[in-house]
Amino acid sequence: MTVDQATWRRTRKLGLTAHDPEKAFLGYTLYTPMAGDGTVYLLDMEGNEVHTWRMPLPPGLYAYLLPNGNLFYAAKTPVEGESLFPAWPVFKGGAMMEVDWDGNVVWEHRDALNHHDARRTEAGGAIYLTLEQIPEELRARVQGGLDGTEHGGVMYADRIVEVDADGATTWEWHAKDHLDPEVDVITPSDMRDEWSHGNTVDPLPGGDVLVSFRNISTVARIDRATGDFVWKIGWDVLSQQHQPTLLENGNVLLFNNGSRRRRHPLIYSSVLEIEPQSGKVVWEYRDSSSLFSFLSSYISGAQRLPNGNTLICEGLPGRIFEVTPVGEIVWEYVNPHMGNIMVFGNCGMVFRAFRYGPERFPQLG
């Protein structure tokens, strides 16, 4: 045990820390330690590791279960040449893989500029985030951020790419063509090497795309046909958010990191359900014991479960927990698998976590 690991074990409990079987949604929890070697874990309700996938590349940054029972895994490939900017090696991806129960790769696509998120599509391909350099004239007009922090004078923005089963590009979208440099302002304390910093791309039924841009505290729905925004939720509601998902009622559920709020001096995280057209918050989870007991300034996510509870991934400490609609914690697990990540050091960070019903895993009997 290293000194860092000893510190973690003295200050917190790892593994399963809470379980109320009467109120928790019965199923299996899937997660991937960001600092791991590429092992994806499946837990039962008692916190036992009932299955693992041993992937050939480290995570970049997570995996989720497909409708056919296979795993879709976003992997990290080595940086090619000089890094785009200092933080690029932390959150870059580079490879997308579908694997079966035994970890055999059945489909793969690579793009060295992929980062943060990728989703398998019904057409047999994938849609994912990449970066592209924006023109100097536009860079000079983008507002916000720390002056002079463009890496080598260069600023990047997101480009969304969709490919078919053969890897051919079938659709793409460029943030630089749709964001407004005077409205979509970078958070004042962020670096200016990125304008948008996407962390979610989610294809919706009917073809539109849900996106999340951390550096401008914005979640938006993109009209696939025109590329225009159907609606946007901005910094007046959000603060450096992650993992928005569209619920069946049309609302958006997301993890609001809260690290750089513009309208509140305190730093705290929350999970919000928002009516997107009005921006009204219709449900919120905060820690009831202390405003500062629930905080992850980076990564993280939330999933609405079939019983109405919400599974929350407090990413930086690697804490995964389930709450009822009134905020009662009915299941909790802290990732015990530590590793080193540039900038963050020795940690148990988890980008996202998911709970699936028992029927999704016939292999487990």
C-alpha positions, 0 to 999 in steps of 0.5 A, spaced: 500 500 500 502 506 498 502 512 502 497 515 498 492 509 498 493 509 506 491 516 506 485 514 502 483 508 507 484 512 513 479 518 511 474 514 507 470 507 507 471 504 500 466 499 497 459 498 499 457 503 504 449 503 504 444 498 501 436 499 503 433 493 499 426 495 500 427 502 496 433 501 492 432 499 484 434 491 483 440 490 478 447 491 476 452 497 476 457 498 471 463 502 472 470 503 469 475 506 473 478 512 469 485 511 472 485 503 471 488 499 466 481 498 462 478 493 466 470 494 466 466 492 473 459 489 474 457 489 481 451 486 484 447 490 489 451 487 495 457 490 492 460 484 489 464 484 482 460 479 478 463 480 472 469 484 469 471 486 462 479 486 460 479 491 455 486 492 451 486 499 452 485 504 458 479 508 458 477 514 455 473 515 459 467 509 460 463 504 457 456 502 457 451 496 455 448 496 448 441 493 447 444 487 444 448 485 451 454 487 448 459 493 451 460 499 448 467 502 450 471 508 449 478 507 449 484 511 450 490 511 445 497 514 445 497 522 444 500 522 437 506 527 436 505 534 440 499 534 445 494 539 443 494 543 449 496 540 456 490 537 459 489 533 452 492 527 455 487 526 461 480 526 457 482 524 450 479 518 447 481 515 440 478 508 439 471 506 440 469 498 441 463 494 441 465 487 445 461 481 447 461 478 454 468 475 453 471 481 451 472 479 444 472 486 439 466 485 434 467 492 432 472 498 432 473 505 430 479 510 431 479 517 431 485 520 434 481 527 435 476 523 439 475 525 446 470 524 452 464 521 449 462 516 443 455 512 442 454 506 438 448 508 433 442 504 431 445 504 424 451 500 426 456 506 426 458 511 432 457 518 433 462 522 437 466 528 439 472 531 436 476 537 436 478 542 431 482 549 431 478 555 429 480 561 425 484 566 428 479 571 426 474 568 430 478 566 436 480 573 437 472 575 438 471 569 443 469 572 450 471 570 456 477 565 459 484 567 462 487 572 457 493 569 454 492 562 455 491 559 448 496 554 447 501 556 442 496 562 440 491 556 438 483 555 440 479 549 439 472 547 438 468 541 438 466 537 432 461 532 432 462 526 427 458 520 425 460 514 421 457 508 419 459 501 420 465 501 415 467 508 418 465 513 413 463 519 415 455 520 414 454 527 418 458 532 422 457 538 426 461 544 427 461 548 434 464 554 431 459 555 426 453 555 431 456 558 437 456 566 438 463 568 441 459 574 444 454 570 447 457 563 448 462 566 453 468 561 456 467 561 464 472 567 466 477 562 470 477 557 464 483 556 459 482 559 452 485 553 449 478 550 448 472 554 447 466 549 448 469 543 451 464 538 449 463 532 454 456 529 452 454 527 445 447 523 445 443 521 439 436 522 440 430 518 437 428 522 430 435 524 429 436 530 433 443 530 438 443 532 445 450 536 447 453 538 453 459 544 453 462 545 459 467 551 458 460 555 456 456 551 461 451 550 456 446 544 454 443 544 447 439 540 442 441 540 435 436 540 429 440 534 425 437 537 419 439 544 419 445 544 425 441 549 429 439 549 436 432 547 438 433 550 445 439 551 449 440 551 457 445 556 459 450 559 465 444 562 468 442 555 470 448 551 469 455 551 472 460 546 468 455 540 467 456 533 465 452 527 462 445 531 460 440 525 458 433 526 455 427 523 460 421 520 457 417 526 460 421 531 455 425 534 461 433 533 462 437 530 467 444 532 469 450 533 474 451 540 475 458 540 477 457 547 480 465 549 480 464 556 477 457 559 478 456 566 476 450 567 480 452 564 487 459 565 490 459 558 493 462 551 490 457 545 491 454 540 486 447 538 485 443 533 480 438 537 476 432 535 472 430 541 468 424 543 463 429 545 457 424 550 454 423 554 460 430 553 464 425 551 470 428 546 475 423 541 477 427 537 481 434 537 485 438 533 489 443 536 494 446 533 500 442 534 506 447 534 511 452 540 508 452 544 502 459 542 501 459 534 502 457 533 495 462 536 490 465 534 484 468 539 480 469 535 474 466 529 470 460 525 474 453 524 471 446 521 473 441 516 471 434 516 472 432 509 474 425 505 472 423 506 479 423 513 479 430 513 483 436 517 481 443 513 480 449 519 481 456 518 480 460 523 484 466 522 479 472 525 483 471 521 489 469 515 485 462 515 489 456 512 486 450 512 490 442 512 489 437 516 491 429 516 492 425 522 489 426 525 496 433 525 496 434 519 501 440 515 500 438 507 499 445 504 495 452 507 495 459 504 493 465 507 493 470 505 487 476 501 491 481 501 485 486 507 485 491 509 480 494 515 477 492 520 473 496 526 470 494 532 475 489 529 479 494 524 482 492 517 485 485 517 485 479 512 484 475 517 479 469 514 475 467 518 469 460 515 469 456 509 472 450 505 470 445 501 473 441 495 469 436 491 471 437 483 472 434 481 465 439 485 461 444 479 464 442 472 462 449 470 463 448 471 470 442 466 471 
